[in-house]
Structure formats: structure tokens, C-alpha cells
């Protein structure tokens, strides 16, 4: 049996325990999968920083400075990899635009058009 795979013990809910999941060698993971997982992580983190989580206390954790950094990084990754995302490109681009618009709505002093997070990479965002 390979060193990085083993049988998984099941937790109370029937799912594998986190420490028991098989480990994938990063060399075996397709680049587009790494890119899309990174995009999803950046989108999720930006949404959290914008207070868009389902959690009722999400508004208390709004951090626009952090959200700006995450959205700008997301815009760079999306812009650089858009041709590799295939059928996922349009929904990813829409998700980025939604985050940019949510940032604009959350800002008490909105950025000038084209100066919002990631807009130097994506162009001005309009609702």
C-alpha cells in the first residue's frame, strides 16, 4: 500500500476523520484544480471580511482593508488564469464582480470608478 493512502476511520456522522483522509501528492493535482481552489479560498475569505457570511455576527467582523487585499489578489489570479478556467470562467468572473460591488456598498467613502479593489486589473465595476 502506498505511504500516503490508508483506510479511513469514520466519524460519528459517517464521514472520514480529518486526519484519516488520504493525502494527495501535490504533483498529482492538476494546475486548474489548484487555481480554482485558491480562487474559492480568496472569495470565501473576502466575503467573510465583507460581513457576507450567514453568521449573524458577521457584520461585527467586517474589515475593509483586509477585504481590499483579498479582492485585489483574487482579481490578479482570475485575470491571469481566466483562459485556463474553461466553463468556470464566467461564474468566477461574476463572483469577483459581486465581491467588488459588495465592497463598494460597504465603504462609507466609495472609491473612484476604477480605483476599487482589483479594478486596475478588471476595469471599473458597475452594478
Secondary structure, 3 states (H helix, E strand, C coil): CCCCCCCCCECCCCCECHHHCCCCCHHHCCHHHHHHHHHHHHHHHHHHHCCCCCCCCHHHHCCHHHHHHHHHHHHHHHHHHHHHCHHHHHHHHHHHHHHHHHHHHHCCCCCCCCCCCCHHHHCCCCC
